[in-house]
Amino acid sequence: MSYEVVTFLSMNGRGAEAIDFYTQHLNAKVIFKVTYEDMKKMDPSMVVETGKEQWISHSILEVGVHKLMLAEETMVPKLDYIVGNNISLCIQSAEKQEIEKIYNSLIQDPTTEVITPLGKIVFSEAYGIVKDPFGVLIQLNYDKRLAK
């Protein structure tokens, strides 16, 4: 297998504060960080709410031998933020076919709910979100930067 599962935290507008906290207290290293302002530069059609330009769209921290991903909003932005819907798993691979295979397997189960169909977005050629039968949100992401 050539994929990894990473814990993903949604921070409800406190992403930068959380990154500072984890770097200070867990000796985390920031290996990737993008704000909504940065995303708008990549996709000028993106609408960024006033006051949220510096919110974290996506970040990756290295904490010991593990990774932790942080962003501001939950995977289902229409839901109110509550502790519980702010955590998801992100399965990512440098092999697009592997992500497609996992996604297709997950959606074959009738109790899996597709939140965001697997498809191309500004930062990935294959990204999607499903909710498993236990209520766990799973992000699937092809990330060619993981290739070694």
Contacts in CASP RR format, 6 or more apart in sequence:
PFRMAT RR
TARGET T0000
AUTHOR 0000-0000-0000
METHOD contacts of the structure
MODEL  1
MSYEVVTFLSMNGRGAEAIDFYTQHLNAKVIFKVTYEDMKKMDPSMVVET
GKEQWISHSILEVGVHKLMLAEETMVPKLDYIVGNNISLCIQSAEKQEIE
KIYNSLIQDPTTEVITPLGKIVFSEAYGIVKDPFGVLIQLNYDKRLAK
1 98 0 8 1.000
2 93 0 8 1.000
2 94 0 8 1.000
2 95 0 8 1.000
2 98 0 8 1.000
3 91 0 8 1.000
3 92 0 8 1.000
3 93 0 8 1.000
3 95 0 8 1.000
3 98 0 8 1.000
3 99 0 8 1.000
3 102 0 8 1.000
4 67 0 8 1.000
4 91 0 8 1.000
4 92 0 8 1.000
4 93 0 8 1.000
4 146 0 8 1.000
5 89 0 8 1.000
5 90 0 8 1.000
5 91 0 8 1.000
6 60 0 8 1.000
6 66 0 8 1.000
6 67 0 8 1.000
6 68 0 8 1.000
6 69 0 8 1.000
6 89 0 8 1.000
6 90 0 8 1.000
6 91 0 8 1.000
6 92 0 8 1.000
7 66 0 8 1.000
7 67 0 8 1.000
7 68 0 8 1.000
7 69 0 8 1.000
7 87 0 8 1.000
7 89 0 8 1.000
7 90 0 8 1.000
8 69 0 8 1.000
8 70 0 8 1.000
8 71 0 8 1.000
8 75 0 8 1.000
8 87 0 8 1.000
8 88 0 8 1.000
8 89 0 8 1.000
8 90 0 8 1.000
8 139 0 8 1.000
9 18 0 8 1.000
9 68 0 8 1.000
9 69 0 8 1.000
9 70 0 8 1.000
9 71 0 8 1.000
9 86 0 8 1.000
9 87 0 8 1.000
10 70 0 8 1.000
10 71 0 8 1.000
10 72 0 8 1.000
10 73 0 8 1.000
10 74 0 8 1.000
10 75 0 8 1.000
10 81 0 8 1.000
10 85 0 8 1.000
10 86 0 8 1.000
10 87 0 8 1.000
10 88 0 8 1.000
11 17 0 8 1.000
11 18 0 8 1.000
11 56 0 8 1.000
11 70 0 8 1.000
11 71 0 8 1.000
11 72 0 8 1.000
11 86 0 8 1.000
12 72 0 8 1.000
12 73 0 8 1.000
12 74 0 8 1.000
12 81 0 8 1.000
12 86 0 8 1.000
13 52 0 8 1.000
13 55 0 8 1.000
13 56 0 8 1.000
13 72 0 8 1.000
14 72 0 8 1.000
15 55 0 8 1.000
15 56 0 8 1.000
15 59 0 8 1.000
15 70 0 8 1.000
15 71 0 8 1.000
15 72 0 8 1.000
16 54 0 8 1.000
16 55 0 8 1.000
16 56 0 8 1.000
18 70 0 8 1.000
19 28 0 8 1.000
19 30 0 8 1.000
19 33 0 8 1.000
19 56 0 8 1.000
19 59 0 8 1.000
19 61 0 8 1.000
19 70 0 8 1.000
22 28 0 8 1.000
22 61 0 8 1.000
22 63 0 8 1.000
22 68 0 8 1.000
23 29 0 8 1.000
23 30 0 8 1.000
23 61 0 8 1.000
26 63 0 8 1.000
26 64 0 8 1.000
27 63 0 8 1.000
27 64 0 8 1.000
28 61 0 8 1.000
28 62 0 8 1.000
28 63 0 8 1.000
28 64 0 8 1.000
28 68 0 8 1.000
29 61 0 8 1.000
29 62 0 8 1.000
30 59 0 8 1.000
30 60 0 8 1.000
30 61 0 8 1.000
31 60 0 8 1.000
31 61 0 8 1.000
31 62 0 8 1.000
31 67 0 8 1.000
32 58 0 8 1.000
32 59 0 8 1.000
32 60 0 8 1.000
33 56 0 8 1.000
33 58 0 8 1.000
33 59 0 8 1.000
33 60 0 8 1.000
34 56 0 8 1.000
34 57 0 8 1.000
34 58 0 8 1.000
34 59 0 8 1.000
34 123 0 8 1.000
35 53 0 8 1.000
35 54 0 8 1.000
35 55 0 8 1.000
35 56 0 8 1.000
35 57 0 8 1.000
36 46 0 8 1.000
36 48 0 8 1.000
36 52 0 8 1.000
36 53 0 8 1.000
36 54 0 8 1.000
36 55 0 8 1.000
36 57 0 8 1.000
37 48 0 8 1.000
37 53 0 8 1.000
37 54 0 8 1.000
38 57 0 8 1.000
39 46 0 8 1.000
39 48 0 8 1.000
39 57 0 8 1.000
39 122 0 8 1.000
40 46 0 8 1.000
40 48 0 8 1.000
40 53 0 8 1.000
42 122 0 8 1.000
42 123 0 8 1.000
43 122 0 8 1.000
46 122 0 8 1.000
52 72 0 8 1.000
55 72 0 8 1.000
56 70 0 8 1.000
56 71 0 8 1.000
56 72 0 8 1.000
57 71 0 8 1.000
57 72 0 8 1.000
58 69 0 8 1.000
58 70 0 8 1.000
58 71 0 8 1.000
58 123 0 8 1.000
59 69 0 8 1.000
59 70 0 8 1.000
59 71 0 8 1.000
60 67 0 8 1.000
60 68 0 8 1.000
60 69 0 8 1.000
61 67 0 8 1.000
61 68 0 8 1.000
61 69 0 8 1.000
61 70 0 8 1.000
69 90 0 8 1.000
73 81 0 8 1.000
74 81 0 8 1.000
74 85 0 8 1.000
74 86 0 8 1.000
75 85 0 8 1.000
75 88 0 8 1.000
75 115 0 8 1.000
75 116 0 8 1.000
75 129 0 8 1.000
75 137 0 8 1.000
75 139 0 8 1.000
76 85 0 8 1.000
76 115 0 8 1.000
76 129 0 8 1.000
76 137 0 8 1.000
79 85 0 8 1.000
85 137 0 8 1.000
88 129 0 8 1.000
88 136 0 8 1.000
88 137 0 8 1.000
88 138 0 8 1.000
88 139 0 8 1.000
89 136 0 8 1.000
89 137 0 8 1.000
89 138 0 8 1.000
89 139 0 8 1.000
90 138 0 8 1.000
90 139 0 8 1.000
90 140 0 8 1.000
90 141 0 8 1.000
91 99 0 8 1.000
91 102 0 8 1.000
91 138 0 8 1.000
91 139 0 8 1.000
91 140 0 8 1.000
91 141 0 8 1.000
92 99 0 8 1.000
92 140 0 8 1.000
92 141 0 8 1.000
92 142 0 8 1.000
92 143 0 8 1.000
92 146 0 8 1.000
93 99 0 8 1.000
93 141 0 8 1.000
93 142 0 8 1.000
93 143 0 8 1.000
93 146 0 8 1.000
94 142 0 8 1.000
94 143 0 8 1.000
94 144 0 8 1.000
94 145 0 8 1.000
94 146 0 8 1.000
94 147 0 8 1.000
94 148 0 8 1.000
95 142 0 8 1.000
96 125 0 8 1.000
96 126 0 8 1.000
96 142 0 8 1.000
99 118 0 8 1.000
99 126 0 8 1.000
99 140 0 8 1.000
99 141 0 8 1.000
99 142 0 8 1.000
100 118 0 8 1.000
100 126 0 8 1.000
102 140 0 8 1.000
103 118 0 8 1.000
103 126 0 8 1.000
103 128 0 8 1.000
103 130 0 8 1.000
103 140 0 8 1.000
106 112 0 8 1.000
106 130 0 8 1.000
106 132 0 8 1.000
106 138 0 8 1.000
106 140 0 8 1.000
107 114 0 8 1.000
107 130 0 8 1.000
109 133 0 8 1.000
111 132 0 8 1.000
111 133 0 8 1.000
112 130 0 8 1.000
112 131 0 8 1.000
112 132 0 8 1.000
112 133 0 8 1.000
113 130 0 8 1.000
113 131 0 8 1.000
114 129 0 8 1.000
114 130 0 8 1.000
115 128 0 8 1.000
115 129 0 8 1.000
115 130 0 8 1.000
115 131 0 8 1.000
115 137 0 8 1.000
116 127 0 8 1.000
116 128 0 8 1.000
116 129 0 8 1.000
117 128 0 8 1.000
118 126 0 8 1.000
118 127 0 8 1.000
118 128 0 8 1.000
118 140 0 8 1.000
119 125 0 8 1.000
119 126 0 8 1.000
119 127 0 8 1.000
119 128 0 8 1.000
120 126 0 8 1.000
120 127 0 8 1.000
121 127 0 8 1.000
124 141 0 8 1.000
124 142 0 8 1.000
124 143 0 8 1.000
125 142 0 8 1.000
125 144 0 8 1.000
126 140 0 8 1.000
126 141 0 8 1.000
126 142 0 8 1.000
127 139 0 8 1.000
127 140 0 8 1.000
127 141 0 8 1.000
127 142 0 8 1.000
128 139 0 8 1.000
128 140 0 8 1.000
128 141 0 8 1.000
129 137 0 8 1.000
129 138 0 8 1.000
129 139 0 8 1.000
129 140 0 8 1.000
130 137 0 8 1.000
130 138 0 8 1.000
130 140 0 8 1.000
131 137 0 8 1.000
131 138 0 8 1.000
132 138 0 8 1.000
END
